């Protein structure tokens, strides 16, 4: 078993009626398999499978490297549940057996990703 430290900081002086300054962190226990930092090109025609429907919960990091186009997040059953706009990133958990696919919406995009199996 290994560990992964995840930290999120949200701060703003004008997005809410009060000043926002929130930082949370967690130490996550992980195991194999895992995927080191990888870059792939995804298209609008084919769904790029990142995780299969194998059992297990996965922690996933994804960054859309494109300057214009967004990426659709979906299960391997093609159920769309999210998107990552140009230049944005996300860190989230993928549910047991749901899998993860990416699809470029308007034009091909380069994406950076990594994942870890929850221990």
C-alpha positions as a printed Julia matrix, in Angstrom:
119×3 Matrix{Float64}:
   0.0    0.0     0.0
   1.09   3.55   -0.67
  -0.36   6.97    0.04
  -1.34   9.97   -2.03
  -1.93  13.38   -0.5
  -4.71  15.4    -2.14
  -5.21  19.08   -1.31
  -7.78  21.57   -2.56
  -7.63  25.33   -2.0
 -10.5   27.66   -2.94
 -10.1   31.38   -2.41
 -11.85  34.5    -3.68
 -12.57  38.02   -2.57
 -15.58  38.59   -4.85
 -17.36  35.33   -5.78
 -19.47  35.21   -2.61
 -20.83  37.78   -0.16
 -17.99  36.9     2.21
 -14.31  36.37    1.54
 -13.7   32.73    0.61
 -10.61  30.97    1.9
 -11.02  27.19    2.11
  -8.3   24.54    2.19
  -8.92  20.84    2.74
  -6.58  17.89    2.4
  -6.68  14.14    2.77
  -4.17  11.32    2.74
  -5.51   8.6     0.47
  -4.38   4.97    0.67
  -3.67   3.55   -2.79
  -2.62   0.24   -4.3
  -1.89  -1.21   -7.72
  -2.77  -0.92  -10.51
  -1.99   2.74  -11.11
  -1.14   4.85  -14.14
   1.63   7.41  -14.02
   1.24  10.8   -15.65
   0.28  10.17  -19.29
  -0.67  12.36  -22.23
  -3.07  11.26  -24.96
  -4.82  12.84  -27.93
  -8.58  12.3   -27.95
 -10.95  12.87  -30.84
 -14.61  13.62  -31.39
 -15.13  10.32  -33.22
 -13.83   7.78  -30.69
 -14.19   7.56  -26.94
 -10.79   7.24  -25.23
 -11.12   4.66  -22.48
  -9.05   5.6   -19.42
 -10.46   3.01  -17.0
 -12.28  -0.23  -17.82
 -15.2   -1.58  -15.84
 -12.87  -3.62  -13.63
 -13.92  -3.67  -10.0
 -12.38  -1.12   -7.69
 -12.6    2.58   -6.97
 -10.04   4.83   -8.63
  -8.75   8.33   -7.92
  -8.28  10.18  -11.21
  -6.47  13.38  -12.19
  -7.25  14.85  -15.63
  -6.14  18.1   -17.25
  -7.42  19.38  -20.59
  -4.34  20.8   -22.35
  -6.35  22.33  -25.2
  -6.68  26.12  -25.39
 -10.18  26.14  -26.89
 -12.18  22.91  -26.75
 -13.75  20.97  -23.88
 -13.63  17.28  -23.0
 -16.67  15.18  -22.07
 -16.41  12.74  -19.15
 -18.54   9.61  -19.36
 -18.85   6.07  -18.07
 -17.91   3.16  -20.37
 -21.68   2.79  -20.91
 -21.52   6.26  -22.58
 -23.43   8.02  -19.79
 -22.13  11.59  -19.81
 -21.65  13.08  -16.35
 -19.15  15.91  -16.64
 -16.89  18.11  -18.71
 -13.51  19.75  -18.43
 -13.18  23.05  -20.23
 -10.05  24.26  -22.0
  -7.11  24.54  -19.6
  -9.08  23.16  -16.64
  -8.32  20.12  -14.5
 -10.16  17.81  -12.13
  -9.4   15.27   -9.41
 -12.21  12.86   -8.51
 -13.08   9.3    -7.6
 -14.56   6.9   -10.17
 -17.17   4.54   -8.79
 -16.67   0.78   -8.7
 -17.16  -0.83  -12.15
 -18.28   2.44  -13.83
 -15.14   2.93  -15.9
 -14.13   6.24  -17.47
 -14.05   7.44  -21.06
 -13.11  10.82  -22.51
 -14.37  12.37  -25.72
 -13.44  15.66  -27.33
 -16.55  17.71  -28.06
 -15.68  20.03  -30.96
 -12.14  19.17  -32.08
  -9.35  16.84  -31.01
  -7.73  17.65  -27.66
  -4.61  16.63  -25.8
  -5.29  15.46  -22.26
  -2.99  14.67  -19.36
  -4.14  12.08  -16.83
  -3.13   9.74  -14.05
  -5.01   7.33  -11.82
  -4.57   5.33   -8.62
  -6.55   2.42   -7.24
  -8.12   3.1    -3.85
  -6.42   0.9    -1.24
